[in-house]
């Protein structure tokens, strides 16, 4: 029996853990202690910080694992790279992982390889003269931690009066002694999921994003297909391929964030793992296979075929339109009751509540504040979106 080490036990690792168990893979989960649903599903649990690659490497050696992986979070990616390099496992390299988890390193390599991206500056936290440092950048600006995911600590700034408050917010959400500030590009945000396997990109699937407008845009849902004309699609694919080459990504899922302005696609950032917010499910539904299986089998060194479920290549696959949305609370509190009164429907892929009555929840601000999700599909994208809206109208969550 092969062994997989999955980093993280949160809601976005649960489908990966369940898939591994279904495939008969011995499943080891490592995560810090907490009320994480993945713990009770695993064959074995280690309560360790997934960023401590020394301890995780020791576990990997002790257990003689065949692969290591995560989904939906950047936090553990650098550890995966270190373990893959040291134990010669299939997955992204330590060098690629460092580029994928440090936004400054990422932006620097984009410049070197000609990837189109927003103008930026590196800023130290001890810099008290931000106006002078940032004077060459045009407002509005985005202040970002270099090492966070899920939009944590990301702040949009419209005036120099907000600089220090934004800096303090970033400081609360980083382990680094510096951060980046980049120009905010006004345009249409969208994303793409992709996979690079043995040096070749197997598919690129652009998707639309539903955005929650807080301090900055936070994705709260997605849909596919995303309507790009042929010229825009080719430009997007070109920028993604350049970024993958620049970051030296291989044998991993890819989560890409873009923005389109004046007919040009700009790369915001790229992660060396599958996206959160139902994005792995989006790929699975669209191509007609279990994407979590592909991710797991790649990490285990198996031969993996990315042909769509209907036997066509990903580029020729007509795809199954689908849409998803997070469930959120507009206040801190405790769940008093929750229900979905929508009748059974084959086009309702999943209605999931992350918590049960009596559990505390937080007002939605960033992705981890989610309290559930809904996923639908349809013969057309409009049908999938209409179904999503109908289901959402039949969900009632009472937070006291």
N, C-alpha and C positions, 0 to 999 in steps of 0.2 A: 504493500500500500504506500502510495506516495504521500509526502507530507508537505503542506503549504503553511507558511507563516503569514498571517494576515495582521497588518498593523492598523489598530483602531477597532473599536467595538461599538461605534455609534450607528445611528440610523442609516448612514450611507454605506457602511460596511456590512450591514445585515444581509442584503441580497447576495453579496459575494460569499459570505459565510454559509448561507443556506445552499447556494449552488455548489460549493465545494463539498458539503456534506452529501448532497444528492448524487454527486459524481463518485462518491466513495473515497474521497480524499481525506486523509487524517488532517484535521483542521486545528491549528494552534493560533490563538489570538493573543496579541500583546497590546496593552493599553494601560494608561493610568487608571486608578480606581475611580469608580463613579457609577451612577445608575445608568449603565449602558446596556442596551438590549442584546448585544452580540455575545456577552459573556456566557449566558445560559445555553447558547447554541453550539459553542465550540467543544471539541474533544478535550482541549487542554487550554488553560489560561495562565498568562504571566502578567502580573500587575507591574508594568514598567512604563516609563516615559518613552514614547516611540522616537523622540528626538535624540535619545542617548544611544548612539549607534554602537558604543562599546558594549553596553549591556545587551542590546538586541543581537549583536554579532555573537556574543557568548551563548545566548539562547539558541541561535541558529546552528552553531557548532554542536552544542549539547544535544540538540534534537535531530541533527543530521538531516536538515530540511532539503527538499528538492526545489523549492521556490519561495519567493517572498513578494508580497504585493499589497496594495491598498486601493481604495477608490474614494472619490469625492473629497479628498483633502490633500493639501500640499505639505502638511506638517511632517508627515513621515517619509516623504519622497527622498530626501537626502540620505536617510538611513537605508532605504532600499538600495540606492546607488552604491553605498559603501559595502553593504553585505554582498550584493551581486558581484562587485569587483573582487572582493576578498575570497569569496567561495566559488567564484567562476560560475555564477548562476545566470540564467537568462533574464534580462531586464536592462533598464537604462543604467548607464555608467555613473560612477561617482562624479565625474567631471560634468556630465550632462545634468545630473541631479542638482549640483551646486548652481548651475545656470538657471535651472527651472524654479529654484526656491529662493533666489535672491534677485529682486527686481532690478537692482542696480547692475549686477552682472549681466542680467538678461538684456537690459537696454543697451549696455556697452557693446555686447556682441551683435545686437541688431544694427548698431551704427557701423560696425566693422564689415558686416556682410550686406549692407545696403537694404535692410528691411525697413519699410516705411513705418515710422512710429512717431509719437508725439515728442516734441522738444522737452528736455528735462534738465534737472540739476540734482547733484548729490548734496545733501545738507547734513551737517553734524548737529547733534542735539545741543552742544554747547555754543552754537552760533546764535548770538543775540542780535545780530544785524541782518535779519532776514530780508528786509526791503532792498538792501544793497545787493545781497546775494542773488535775489530773484528778479532784479530789475530788467533783465533782458527777456524774461518770459512774459507773455501776455495773459492778463486775467480773462476769464476765471482760471484758477489753478486747482490741481488735485494733489493733496498731501497724502503720501502712502507709506506705510511700513514696508520694508523690503522683504519681510519674512512672514507675512500673514496670509490667510486665505479666508474665503467667505465674506469678503468686504470688511473685515474687522479693521477698525482704525483708519479707514479711508474717508477723507473729508474733502468736500468741494469748498473752495474759498473764492469769494467774489471781491474781497477788499483787503488791503494790507492790515486793516484793523483786526481782521480775523486770524492773522498769521500765528500769533502765539497760542491762541486757544486751539487752533488746529494742530499745531506742533505738540501740545500737551496731550491731545487725544491720540495722536500717533504713538507718543512715548508710552502710553498706557497699554499699547497693543503690540509691542515689539520686544525682542531680546537683543536687538542690535543697538549700536551707538550712533547710527546715522539713519537717514530716511531719504526718500526722493520726492521731488516736487516736479510735476509735469504740467504742460498746458492742457487744459480741458478742451477737447475737440467737440464742437457742436455738430452732431450728425446723427445718423441712425445706427444704433448699437445692434449687433447680432453676434452669433458665435458659430463655432463649428466643432464637431467631434471628428476625430481621425485616429488612425492606428498606423504605426510604423513597425514593420516586421522584417527582420533580416535586411535592413537597409532600404526597404521599399515601402512607400506609403500605400496602404491597402485600400483605403477609402477616405474621402473627405465629404462630410455631410454638414453643409451649412444649416443653421436653424435660427428661427426667430426667437427673441427673448421678450418676455413680459417683465417690465422693470418697476420696482417699487422705488418711488422718489423720496429718499430720506436725505441724509447729509450728502450722499452720492447715490448713483443708481445701483440698486441691488436686484439681481435676477430673482424672480419669484415664480417663474414658469417658462416653458419653451414650447415651440411648435415646429413641425417639419411637414412638408418641405418649406423652405424659405425662398421667396421669389427674387432671384437675381437674374438679370439679363446675361447673355453669354459673355459679354465683355467684362461685366462686374464679377461674374463667376471665375473667369480665367485670372483676373487680377487678384482675387481673393486666394485662389489656389496657388498662384505664384508667390504671394507674400507668405503664405503658410509654409510652402516648401522651402523658401529662403530661411525662414525662422527655424524650421526643424534642422536644416543643415547647420545654421549658425550655432544652435544649441546642442548639436551632436546627439540628438535624441534617436534612440533605436530600441526596438522590442518593448514598446510601451504604448499605452493609450495616450491620446492628446486631447486636451481641452483648450480651445482657442477663443479668445475674446477680441472682437474687431469693432471698428466704427467706420462708417462710410460717409465721406464728405466730399462734395464737389467732384463726384465721379471716381474717387480714389478710396481704396481700402487701407486703413491704418491698423497695425497690430497693436493692441493694448497690452496683452500678455498671453503667454502660453504655458500651460502646465503639463508635466509629464505623467499624467494620470487621467482617468475618465472624469467627466464633469459630475457635479452633484445636481440636486434639484431635478431628479428624474431623467437625467440626460443619458445614462446607460440604458434605461428603459426606452427612451426615444429611439436610440440606435437599434435596439432589439426589435421593436415594433416595426420600424421603417424597413429594415432589411429582412425580417422574418427569421431571425435566429436568436439564440441566447447570447448576448454580448458578454455577459459575465463569464460564460464558458470560455469564450475566446481569450479573455483577459487571463483567466486562471491557467488555461492550457499553455498559453505562451510562456507564462512565468515558470511553468513546470518543464519547459523545454520540449514540449510536444510539437508535432507538425500541425499547423493551424491553417484552415482554409477559410477565407473571408468571402467566398462566393455567397450571394444572397440566397435566401431560402427557396426562391423560385428557380434557382439554377442559373440565374443571370449574373454577370459581373456587377459590382457595386455601381459602376458608372451607367450601366444599362438598366439597372433595376428601377421599375416604376415607383416602388416604395409604397408603404402604407401610411397615409397621413395620420398624424397624431398630435395631441396637445396635452399639456399638463399645467397644474397650478398648485402652489403651496397653500395650505390652510394656515391662517395667522390669527393672532389675537391683537386687538387694538388697545389692550391694557394689560398691566401686570395683574395676576390674580390666581385663582384656583378654578379648575374646570368643575363646574357644577353638574353639567350634563352635556351630552353630545349624541347626535344621531344623523343618519343619512336616510331620508325617506324615499329616495329614488328607487324605482323598481329594478329588478335584475335586467341587465341589458348586455348583450355580447360586445357592444362597442364601449362599454364602461370597463376599462382594463383593470382599474384599481381605485378604490377609495380607502385610504389608510389614515387612521388616527394614531399619532405617535404617543399619546398619553391617555390615561383613563380618568374618569371622574375622581376628584380628590387630589389630583396631581397639580403642583404649582406650574404656572407658565409665565413667560415674559412677553411684554409688548414687543411686537415685531420691529426690529431695527436692522438686523443682519440675518443671513441665511440660517445660522444655527438656532434662531428663535422660532423656527417653524414648529407647527403643532400637527402637521399631517400633510397629505397631498391627494390630488385627484388626477388620474390619467385616463384619457379617452382616445378613441380612434374613429375613423370613418372612411367612406369611399372617397371623399374629397376633404381637403383641409377645412373648408367652411363647415362641413358636416361634423367634423371632429371638434371644432371650436364651439359650434352651437351646442353640441352634446355636453361639452365641458361647462358651458355657462348654465345649462339646464341642471346638471348635477350639483353645481355650486349653489344654485338657488334652493336645492332640497337638503342642504346641509345646515344644521343648526348646532352651534357650539356656544354654550352659556358659560362665560367666565365671570366669576364673582370677585 
